[in-house]
Amino acid sequence: MLQQGLELLRLRTEGEELEVAALRKIIGARREGEFVSNVTMKGKIATIADKKRRVHGE
């Protein structure tokens, strides 16, 4: 029973370490990428939403 608990704890820890590594990679890529201002992003989102509304007839 104790061995199973230790194995589960190890698996959880490894999973968390992988998540942290993935998040660090994503954040690093975002830092190196192009900055998009709030106004620009709102415009892009509005354009995408308008296209979807036209496609779905809303």
C-alpha positions in Angstrom: 0.0 0.0 0.0 2.8 2.4 0.9 4.6 1.5 -2.3 1.5 2.4 -4.4 1.2 5.7 -2.6 4.8 6.6 -3.2 4.4 5.6 -6.9 1.3 7.8 -7.2 3.2 10.7 -5.6 6.1 10.2 -8.0 3.8 10.2 -11.0 2.0 13.4 -9.8 5.3 15.1 -9.2 6.6 14.2 -12.6 3.4 15.4 -14.2 3.6 18.7 -12.4 7.3 19.1 -13.5 6.2 18.5 -17.1 3.5 21.1 -16.8 5.9 23.7 -15.4 8.4 23.0 -18.2 5.7 23.3 -20.8 4.5 26.6 -19.3 8.0 28.0 -19.2 8.5 27.1 -22.9 5.2 28.8 -23.8 6.0 31.9 -21.8 9.5 32.1 -23.2 8.1 31.9 -26.8 5.6 34.6 -26.0 8.3 36.9 -24.6 10.4 36.4 -27.7 7.5 37.0 -30.1 5.8 40.1 -31.4 3.8 42.2 -28.9 0.2 42.8 -29.9 -1.4 45.8 -28.3 -4.8 45.5 -26.6 -6.5 47.6 -29.2 -5.0 45.5 -32.1 -6.0 42.2 -30.4 -9.6 43.5 -29.8 -9.8 44.4 -33.5 -8.6 40.9 -34.5 -11.1 39.2 -32.2 -13.9 41.4 -33.5 -13.0 40.5 -37.1 -13.0 36.8 -36.3 -16.3 37.0 -34.4 -17.9 38.9 -37.3 -16.8 36.2 -39.8 -18.2 33.5 -37.5 -21.5 35.3 -37.2 -21.8 35.7 -41.0 -21.0 32.0 -41.5 -23.6 30.9 -38.9 -26.2 33.5 -40.0 -26.4 35.3 -36.7 
